[in-house]
Each structure stands twice: as structure tokens, then as C-alpha cells.
Amino acid sequence: MRKLSVNQKQHLRRFELAKEYGRRVKSDPELMAEYRDPLRRMRKKNRRIGIYQLAIKDFMNPPTIFGIRKEAPSKGEVIIHIEAWDLIRITRAGLSLVSQRGGVLEEGSMDVPDQFANFSYKVGNPAVLTPGVMVHVKIWDLPGNLVEKDFPWPS
């Protein structure tokens, strides 16, 4: 019998969780509704995909954070725009401004009901945005996958 590596065992366990998620989506009318429109779009490329397979695919592919950009619409005001994407939809996002010593200077969260989540965070105290500060972004998708990424300020 073939012995599986640690990575292979982790992948198989994650796939089992994805299958459980797919079954949960099929049994929950609200979750099924979340996948109907994306499924119609995907069936144009692959007619054989169903809600169960799409839910597994969504579970196995966490969201992506592409980057951030800053905007200063007026003096003393800074807005940080986060650019991210998910196969179906990003459900939540959070942002923290972290000092060089690791202390949280400011944080906030946003709801992002969109697949192409270009969302914004208005900085409460722009004075904390000094070189060396890290912008820590967290995003969650529909299956609950969490992705985090740090960006140095200024970016």
C-alpha cells in the first residue's frame, strides 16, 4: 500500500471538507441561491458542472487579494482601496493598520457582497500612516476561507 505524504493527507482532508460543504449547499436553499447565477455563467464554458461541483470548487479556491491603493480626496483624508477577487463572492473584509512594533493602530471591517471586491476603508486617523506601517487585509469568502495579506505603507 502506498504511503501518503503529509501534504497529500492535508489535501485529501481539505477535499473531504469541500465535499461536506457541497452537500451543505445542496441542502440549504439560501446557499443554493448564492450559487445559481454564477452557475449559469459557468455552464456556458462547462455544461456538466452543477451546484455541488461549483460549491466544491469555491471551497477549494480561496479568494485572492491583488493589492491596495491610496486616495487622498482632500487634505487630511486618506482612503485605502483594496482590490480582491473570489470565484463566487467575498462576504467580509477587514483592515488593520499595524505599527513597526506590531501594535494595532487602527482597524475596521466592511461587508463586501461582490465577486470583484474593490472596497474602501476610510482611515480615521491619517497621522498614523507613516513609513513602516503595515496595512493588514483579511477577506472571507462564502465557504469561510480566510486570506490575509500585508502591504507596507506607503504602497
N, CA and C atoms as a LAMMPS dump frame, in Angstrom:
ITEM: TIMESTEP
0
ITEM: NUMBER OF ATOMS
465
ITEM: BOX BOUNDS ff ff ff
-5.0000000000000000e+02 5.0000000000000000e+02
-5.0000000000000000e+02 5.0000000000000000e+02
-5.0000000000000000e+02 5.0000000000000000e+02
ITEM: ATOMS id mol type element x y z
1 1 1 N 0.837 -1.173 0
2 1 2 C 0 0 0
3 1 3 C 0.889 1.246 0
4 2 1 N 0.489 2.208 -0.793
5 2 2 C 1.245 3.45 -0.937
6 2 3 C 1.062 4.322 0.298
7 3 1 N 2.168 4.902 0.769
8 3 2 C 2.108 5.778 1.925
9 3 3 C 1.992 7.222 1.434
10 4 1 N 0.999 7.961 1.967
11 4 2 C 0.769 9.342 1.555
12 4 3 C 1.652 10.299 2.353
13 5 1 N 2.08 11.354 1.686
14 5 2 C 2.864 12.378 2.375
15 5 3 C 1.932 13.226 3.24
16 6 1 N 2.505 14.027 4.099
17 6 2 C 1.725 14.921 4.955
18 6 3 C 0.896 15.876 4.094
19 7 1 N 1.498 16.431 3.043
20 7 2 C 0.779 17.354 2.154
21 7 3 C -0.392 16.659 1.454
22 8 1 N -0.19 15.424 1.026
23 8 2 C -1.261 14.682 0.371
24 8 3 C -2.411 14.409 1.343
25 9 1 N -2.072 14.061 2.573
26 9 2 C -3.104 13.825 3.585
27 9 3 C -3.881 15.111 3.874
28 10 1 N -3.184 16.237 3.965
29 10 2 C -3.848 17.522 4.201
30 10 3 C -4.777 17.87 3.04
31 11 1 N -4.309 17.634 1.819
32 11 2 C -5.136 17.94 0.646
33 11 3 C -6.391 17.061 0.618
34 12 1 N -6.23 15.776 0.907
35 12 2 C -7.384 14.876 0.931
36 12 3 C -8.377 15.285 2.025
37 13 1 N -7.872 15.701 3.18
38 13 2 C -8.756 16.152 4.26
39 13 3 C -9.496 17.416 3.832
40 14 1 N -8.797 18.331 3.176
41 14 2 C -9.442 19.56 2.706
42 14 3 C -10.511 19.229 1.657
43 15 1 N -10.226 18.256 0.797
44 15 2 C -11.21 17.86 -0.21
45 15 3 C -12.442 17.231 0.442
46 16 1 N -12.245 16.451 1.502
47 16 2 C -13.382 15.882 2.236
48 16 3 C -14.239 17.003 2.83
49 17 1 N -13.59 18.043 3.37
50 17 2 C -14.335 19.192 3.898
51 17 3 C -15.08 19.914 2.773
52 18 1 N -14.461 19.979 1.606
53 18 2 C -15.11 20.625 0.455
54 18 3 C -16.354 19.846 0.042
55 19 1 N -16.261 18.514 0.065
56 19 2 C -17.429 17.695 -0.279
57 19 3 C -18.546 17.892 0.748
58 20 1 N -18.186 17.978 2.027
59 20 2 C -19.189 18.259 3.068
60 20 3 C -19.855 19.606 2.801
61 21 1 N -19.057 20.59 2.423
62 21 2 C -19.602 21.915 2.112
63 21 3 C -20.552 21.828 0.905
64 22 1 N -20.169 21.085 -0.11
65 22 2 C -21.021 20.908 -1.287
66 22 3 C -22.375 20.295 -0.923
67 23 1 N -22.352 19.304 -0.023
68 23 2 C -23.609 18.697 0.421
69 23 3 C -24.452 19.696 1.216
70 24 1 N -23.776 20.512 2.035
71 24 2 C -24.5 21.53 2.814
72 24 3 C -25.154 22.556 1.9
73 25 1 N -24.446 22.968 0.843
74 25 2 C -25.004 23.927 -0.115
75 25 3 C -26.245 23.339 -0.774
76 26 1 N -26.166 22.082 -1.191
77 26 2 C -27.312 21.446 -1.861
78 26 3 C -28.522 21.315 -0.946
79 27 1 N -28.314 21.237 0.355
80 27 2 C -29.439 21.056 1.28
81 27 3 C -29.948 22.376 1.869
82 28 1 N -29.274 23.484 1.568
83 28 2 C -29.665 24.784 2.112
84 28 3 C -30.14 25.7 0.976
85 29 1 N -31.44 26.007 0.912
86 29 2 C -31.963 26.824 -0.192
87 29 3 C -31.305 28.202 -0.31
88 30 1 N -30.951 28.828 0.807
89 30 2 C -30.298 30.14 0.753
90 30 3 C -28.902 30.039 0.136
91 31 1 N -28.142 29.041 0.551
92 31 2 C -26.807 28.852 -0.033
93 31 3 C -26.916 28.467 -1.506
94 32 1 N -27.877 27.608 -1.83
95 32 2 C -28.06 27.222 -3.235
96 32 3 C -28.338 28.451 -4.094
97 33 1 N -29.119 29.371 -3.59
98 33 2 C -29.449 30.591 -4.331
99 33 3 C -28.198 31.418 -4.619
100 34 1 N -27.228 31.399 -3.702
101 34 2 C -25.972 32.142 -3.903
102 34 3 C -25.205 31.615 -5.128
103 35 1 N -25.365 30.338 -5.421
104 35 2 C -24.587 29.705 -6.492
105 35 3 C -25.32 29.655 -7.837
106 36 1 N -26.606 29.959 -7.859
107 36 2 C -27.377 29.81 -9.103
108 36 3 C -26.882 30.707 -10.239
109 37 1 N -26.751 32.015 -9.996
110 37 2 C -26.307 32.923 -11.07
111 37 3 C -24.883 32.604 -11.543
112 38 1 N -23.922 32.423 -10.619
113 38 2 C -22.58 32.046 -11.097
114 38 3 C -22.587 30.732 -11.876
115 39 1 N -23.468 29.804 -11.48
116 39 2 C -23.549 28.52 -12.177
117 39 3 C -24.006 28.719 -13.618
118 40 1 N -24.974 29.602 -13.827
119 40 2 C -25.43 29.885 -15.195
120 40 3 C -24.282 30.393 -16.06
121 41 1 N -23.482 31.287 -15.498
122 41 2 C -22.33 31.823 -16.261
123 41 3 C -21.307 30.726 -16.559
124 42 1 N -21.042 29.874 -15.587
125 42 2 C -20.033 28.827 -15.766
126 42 3 C -20.494 27.738 -16.717
127 43 1 N -21.785 27.514 -16.795
128 43 2 C -22.298 26.477 -17.695
129 43 3 C -22.091 26.837 -19.158
130 44 1 N -21.812 28.096 -19.445
131 44 2 C -21.501 28.481 -20.819
132 44 3 C -20.181 27.845 -21.258
133 45 1 N -19.267 27.631 -20.303
134 45 2 C -17.973 27.013 -20.601
135 45 3 C -17.973 25.511 -20.341
136 46 1 N -18.729 25.091 -19.328
137 46 2 C -18.738 23.687 -18.937
138 46 3 C -20.17 23.286 -18.575
139 47 1 N -20.866 22.672 -19.491
140 47 2 C -22.279 22.332 -19.298
141 47 3 C -22.49 21.273 -18.222
142 48 1 N -21.439 20.537 -17.88
143 48 2 C -21.612 19.413 -16.961
144 48 3 C -21.437 19.806 -15.491
145 49 1 N -21.136 21.051 -15.208
146 49 2 C -20.937 21.462 -13.816
147 49 3 C -22.297 21.714 -13.153
148 50 1 N -22.413 21.297 -11.895
149 50 2 C -23.635 21.52 -11.114
150 50 3 C -23.315 22.329 -9.867
151 51 1 N -24.325 22.595 -9.07
152 51 2 C -24.136 23.39 -7.85
153 51 3 C -23.167 22.696 -6.894
154 52 1 N -23.285 21.392 -6.756
155 52 2 C -22.39 20.642 -5.867
156 52 3 C -20.93 20.816 -6.289
157 53 1 N -20.65 20.646 -7.581
158 53 2 C -19.282 20.787 -8.07
159 53 3 C -18.783 22.231 -7.933
160 54 1 N -19.671 23.189 -8.195
161 54 2 C -19.287 24.6 -8.066
162 54 3 C -18.979 24.953 -6.615
163 55 1 N -19.761 24.419 -5.687
164 55 2 C -19.507 24.668 -4.263
165 55 3 C -18.158 24.084 -3.848
166 56 1 N -17.831 22.891 -4.344
167 56 2 C -16.527 22.286 -4.043
168 56 3 C -15.412 23.157 -4.621
169 57 1 N -15.592 23.589 -5.854
170 57 2 C -14.589 24.444 -6.496
171 57 3 C -14.394 25.743 -5.704
172 58 1 N -15.491 26.333 -5.234
173 58 2 C -15.407 27.56 -4.445
174 58 3 C -14.669 27.306 -3.138
175 59 1 N -14.969 26.19 -2.483
176 59 2 C -14.307 25.845 -1.224
177 59 3 C -12.8 25.662 -1.426
178 60 1 N -12.432 25.002 -2.512
179 60 2 C -11.024 24.676 -2.754
180 60 3 C -10.2 25.855 -3.273
181 61 1 N -10.867 26.929 -3.704
182 61 2 C -10.163 28.095 -4.257
183 61 3 C -10.461 29.334 -3.418
184 62 1 N -9.607 29.632 -2.447
185 62 2 C -9.839 30.795 -1.599
186 62 3 C -9.734 32.096 -2.401
187 63 1 N -10.225 33.188 -1.822
188 63 2 C -10.148 34.473 -2.525
189 63 3 C -8.71 34.928 -2.74
190 64 1 N -8.555 35.924 -3.595
191 64 2 C -7.245 36.498 -3.893
192 64 3 C -7.267 37.982 -3.578
193 65 1 N -6.238 38.444 -2.886
194 65 2 C -6.053 39.875 -2.643
195 65 3 C -4.976 40.341 -3.612
196 66 1 N -5.355 41.226 -4.529
197 66 2 C -4.405 41.704 -5.537
198 66 3 C -3.528 42.833 -5.022
199 67 1 N -4.111 43.774 -4.318
200 67 2 C -3.314 44.888 -3.846
201 67 3 C -4.166 45.967 -3.222
202 68 1 N -3.485 47.031 -2.847
203 68 2 C -4.169 48.193 -2.294
204 68 3 C -3.682 49.426 -3.041
205 69 1 N -4.489 50.457 -2.987
206 69 2 C -4.049 51.753 -3.492
207 69 3 C -4.637 52.807 -2.582
208 70 1 N -3.939 53.941 -2.518
209 70 2 C -4.405 55.002 -1.621
210 70 3 C -5.001 56.143 -2.425
211 71 1 N -5.895 56.848 -1.767
212 71 2 C -6.518 58.018 -2.356
213 71 3 C -6.599 59.079 -1.264
214 72 1 N -6.293 60.299 -1.621
215 72 2 C -6.405 61.421 -0.687
216 72 3 C -7.333 62.456 -1.321
217 73 1 N -8.653 62.27 -1.173
218 73 2 C -9.599 63.165 -1.837
219 73 3 C -9.546 64.598 -1.323
220 74 1 N -9.14 64.782 -0.078
221 74 2 C -8.973 66.134 0.456
222 74 3 C -7.862 66.113 1.496
223 75 1 N -7.385 67.276 1.859
224 75 2 C -6.289 67.369 2.825
225 75 3 C -6.715 66.746 4.157
226 76 1 N -5.878 65.884 4.686
227 76 2 C -6.169 65.235 5.954
228 76 3 C -7.098 64.041 5.861
229 77 1 N -7.404 63.601 4.651
230 77 2 C -8.289 62.45 4.471
231 77 3 C -7.57 61.41 3.61
232 78 1 N -7.605 60.157 4.046
233 78 2 C -6.988 59.066 3.286
234 78 3 C -7.972 57.91 3.195
235 79 1 N -8.139 57.406 1.992
236 79 2 C -8.973 56.227 1.762
237 79 3 C -8.074 55.152 1.16
238 80 1 N -8.149 53.966 1.733
239 80 2 C -7.382 52.829 1.221
240 80 3 C -8.355 51.942 0.449
241 81 1 N -8.042 51.694 -0.813
242 81 2 C -8.865 50.827 -1.661
243 81 3 C -8.19 49.462 -1.747
244 82 1 N -8.962 48.424 -1.507
245 82 2 C -8.458 47.062 -1.562
246 82 3 C -9.042 46.39 -2.791
247 83 1 N -8.195 45.727 -3.561
248 83 2 C -8.635 45.032 -4.769
249 83 3 C -8.486 43.531 -4.541
250 84 1 N -9.619 42.829 -4.636
251 84 2 C -9.629 41.391 -4.377
252 84 3 C -10.627 40.719 -5.311
253 85 1 N -10.604 39.38 -5.317
254 85 2 C -11.497 38.616 -6.187
255 85 3 C -11.769 37.265 -5.555
256 86 1 N -12.961 36.741 -5.827
257 86 2 C -13.31 35.382 -5.44
258 86 3 C -14.167 34.76 -6.531
259 87 1 N -14.168 33.455 -6.602
260 87 2 C -14.934 32.727 -7.614
261 87 3 C -16.425 33.065 -7.544
262 88 1 N -16.985 33.121 -6.345
263 88 2 C -18.413 33.409 -6.173
264 88 3 C -18.606 34.79 -5.557
265 89 1 N -18.147 34.959 -4.311
266 89 2 C -18.379 36.235 -3.645
267 89 3 C -17.54 36.342 -2.381
268 90 1 N -17.039 37.526 -2.126
269 90 2 C -16.377 37.82 -0.859
270 90 3 C -17.461 38.333 0.078
271 91 1 N -17.503 37.778 1.276
272 91 2 C -18.576 38.129 2.203
273 91 3 C -18.179 39.19 3.221
274 92 1 N -16.915 39.181 3.636
275 92 2 C -16.455 40.145 4.638
276 92 3 C -15.025 40.529 4.35
277 93 1 N -14.667 41.701 4.844
278 93 2 C -13.291 42.154 4.733
279 93 3 C -12.939 42.955 5.963
280 94 1 N -11.696 42.894 6.333
281 94 2 C -11.205 43.666 7.464
282 94 3 C -9.853 44.254 7.14
283 95 1 N -9.529 45.341 7.798
284 95 2 C -8.261 46.013 7.559
285 95 3 C -7.72 46.496 8.89
286 96 1 N -6.427 46.297 9.108
287 96 2 C -5.754 46.792 10.309
288 96 3 C -4.523 47.571 9.884
289 97 1 N -4.244 48.635 10.576
290 97 2 C -3.002 49.372 10.402
291 97 3 C -2.119 48.983 11.581
292 98 1 N -0.949 48.404 11.274
293 98 2 C -0.097 47.823 12.303
294 98 3 C 1.24 48.565 12.333
295 99 1 N 1.663 48.954 13.53
296 99 2 C 2.93 49.682 13.694
297 99 3 C 4.113 48.757 13.461
298 100 1 N 5.304 49.342 13.381
299 100 2 C 6.52 48.546 13.186
300 100 3 C 6.748 47.59 14.357
301 101 1 N 6.248 47.938 15.514
302 101 2 C 6.41 47.093 16.703
303 101 3 C 5.313 46.034 16.821
304 102 1 N 4.346 46.056 15.907
305 102 2 C 3.303 45.037 15.898
306 102 3 C 2.01 45.44 16.575
307 103 1 N 1.933 46.663 17.082
308 103 2 C 0.706 47.117 17.725
309 103 3 C -0.323 47.574 16.697
310 104 1 N -1.577 47.293 16.959
311 104 2 C -2.649 47.714 16.054
312 104 3 C -2.953 49.188 16.325
313 105 1 N -2.78 50.008 15.299
314 105 2 C -3.029 51.443 15.408
315 105 3 C -4.491 51.775 15.142
316 106 1 N -5.094 51.004 14.238
317 106 2 C -6.48 51.231 13.856
318 106 3 C -6.963 49.994 13.114
319 107 1 N -8.249 49.692 13.235
320 107 2 C -8.8 48.578 12.474
321 107 3 C -10.286 48.789 12.233
322 108 1 N -10.76 48.116 11.196
323 108 2 C -12.164 48.213 10.856
324 108 3 C -12.556 47.056 9.949
325 109 1 N -13.872 46.892 9.772
326 109 2 C -14.341 45.821 8.897
327 109 3 C -15.383 46.371 7.94
328 110 1 N -15.584 45.626 6.853
329 110 2 C -16.528 46.021 5.824
330 110 3 C -17.274 44.791 5.337
331 111 1 N -18.523 44.97 4.919
332 111 2 C -19.247 43.918 4.218
333 111 3 C -19.022 44.129 2.734
334 112 1 N -18.755 43.053 2.021
335 112 2 C -18.425 43.157 0.607
336 112 3 C -19.217 42.115 -0.169
337 113 1 N -20.451 42.399 -0.544
338 113 2 C -21.259 41.4 -1.247
339 113 3 C -20.997 41.389 -2.742
340 114 1 N -19.79 41.037 -3.147
341 114 2 C -19.418 41.154 -4.548
342 114 3 C -18.329 40.148 -4.891
343 115 1 N -18.315 39.7 -6.131
344 115 2 C -17.265 38.787 -6.601
345 115 3 C -15.962 39.544 -6.831
346 116 1 N -16.058 40.709 -7.45
347 116 2 C -14.885 41.546 -7.691
348 116 3 C -14.898 42.615 -6.619
349 117 1 N -14.328 42.282 -5.485
350 117 2 C -14.462 43.129 -4.307
351 117 3 C -13.427 44.236 -4.315
352 118 1 N -13.795 45.349 -4.871
353 118 2 C -12.98 46.544 -4.772
354 118 3 C -13.658 47.407 -3.724
355 119 1 N -13.163 47.325 -2.508
356 119 2 C -13.807 48.017 -1.409
357 119 3 C -12.853 49.014 -0.79
358 120 1 N -13.401 49.886 0.024
359 120 2 C -12.63 51.011 0.544
360 120 3 C -12.711 51.088 2.059
361 121 1 N -11.65 51.649 2.63
362 121 2 C -11.588 51.884 4.07
363 121 3 C -11.113 53.313 4.279
364 122 1 N -11.922 54.108 4.954
365 122 2 C -11.535 55.482 5.26
366 122 3 C -10.77 55.478 6.573
367 123 1 N -9.527 55.929 6.516
368 123 2 C -8.657 55.934 7.692
369 123 3 C -9.149 56.999 8.663
370 124 1 N -9.376 56.589 9.902
371 124 2 C -9.874 57.506 10.924
372 124 3 C -8.839 58.528 11.352
373 125 1 N -7.587 58.093 11.475
374 125 2 C -6.503 58.977 11.9
375 125 3 C -5.348 58.855 10.917
376 126 1 N -5.36 59.65 9.834
377 126 2 C -4.299 59.538 8.822
378 126 3 C -2.892 59.808 9.355
379 127 1 N -2.769 60.422 10.516
380 127 2 C -1.447 60.704 11.084
381 127 3 C -0.677 59.426 11.411
382 128 1 N -1.374 58.306 11.59
383 128 2 C -0.683 57.053 11.911
384 128 3 C -0.02 56.433 10.682
385 129 1 N -0.337 56.938 9.497
386 129 2 C 0.207 56.362 8.259
387 129 3 C 1.597 56.909 7.993
388 130 1 N 2.57 56.305 8.649
389 130 2 C 3.963 56.686 8.48
390 130 3 C 4.707 55.54 7.816
391 131 1 N 5.86 55.828 7.197
392 131 2 C 6.628 54.728 6.604
393 131 3 C 6.92 53.649 7.644
394 132 1 N 6.748 52.403 7.237
395 132 2 C 6.964 51.275 8.135
396 132 3 C 5.677 50.68 8.67
397 133 1 N 4.585 51.413 8.578
398 133 2 C 3.296 50.875 8.999
399 133 3 C 2.863 49.823 7.984
400 134 1 N 2.274 48.747 8.48
401 134 2 C 1.772 47.691 7.605
402 134 3 C 0.254 47.79 7.525
403 135 1 N -0.265 47.603 6.31
404 135 2 C -1.704 47.519 6.093
405 135 3 C -2.018 46.029 6.003
406 136 1 N -2.718 45.523 7.011
407 136 2 C -3.038 44.097 7.082
408 136 3 C -4.484 43.916 6.63
409 137 1 N -4.677 43.177 5.532
410 137 2 C -6.005 42.97 4.942
411 137 3 C -6.431 41.522 5.16
412 138 1 N -7.688 41.331 5.563
413 138 2 C -8.284 40 5.718
414 138 3 C -9.56 39.974 4.887
415 139 1 N -9.763 38.878 4.159
416 139 2 C -11.023 38.704 3.449
417 139 3 C -11.516 37.267 3.615
418 140 1 N -12.848 37.127 3.647
419 140 2 C -13.505 35.832 3.78
420 140 3 C -14.431 35.636 2.587
421 141 1 N -14.531 34.389 2.127
422 141 2 C -15.482 34.094 1.053
423 141 3 C -16.66 33.309 1.609
424 142 1 N -17.573 32.927 0.736
425 142 2 C -18.798 32.252 1.136
426 142 3 C -18.557 30.95 1.908
427 143 1 N -17.615 30.089 1.488
428 143 2 C -17.362 28.87 2.269
429 143 3 C -16.642 29.129 3.597
430 144 1 N -16.17 30.362 3.805
431 144 2 C -15.479 30.679 5.051
432 144 3 C -13.97 30.695 4.939
433 145 1 N -13.422 30.549 3.727
434 145 2 C -11.978 30.645 3.554
435 145 3 C -11.512 32.04 3.957
436 146 1 N -10.438 32.12 4.716
437 146 2 C -9.852 33.382 5.136
438 146 3 C -8.5 33.542 4.462
439 147 1 N -8.283 34.724 3.861
440 147 2 C -6.998 35.046 3.265
441 147 3 C -6.527 36.352 3.894
442 148 1 N -5.254 36.392 4.262
443 148 2 C -4.674 37.596 4.85
444 148 3 C -3.435 37.998 4.069
445 149 1 N -3.213 39.292 3.98
446 149 2 C -2.038 39.777 3.261
447 149 3 C -1.624 41.126 3.836
448 150 1 N -0.312 41.326 3.953
449 150 2 C 0.247 42.575 4.466
450 150 3 C 0.839 43.391 3.334
451 151 1 N 0.639 44.702 3.432
452 151 2 C 1.201 45.651 2.475
453 151 3 C 1.915 46.757 3.252
454 152 1 N 3.166 47.055 2.886
455 152 2 C 3.856 48.151 3.585
456 152 3 C 3.283 49.511 3.166
457 153 1 N 3.249 50.444 4.095
458 153 2 C 2.819 51.808 3.792
459 153 3 C 4.063 52.64 3.618
460 154 1 N 4.215 53.508 2.684
461 154 2 C 3.268 53.735 1.589
462 154 3 C 3.453 52.69 0.509
463 155 1 N 2.352 52.33 -0.104
464 155 2 C 2.439 51.294 -1.157
465 155 3 C 2.248 51.91 -2.513
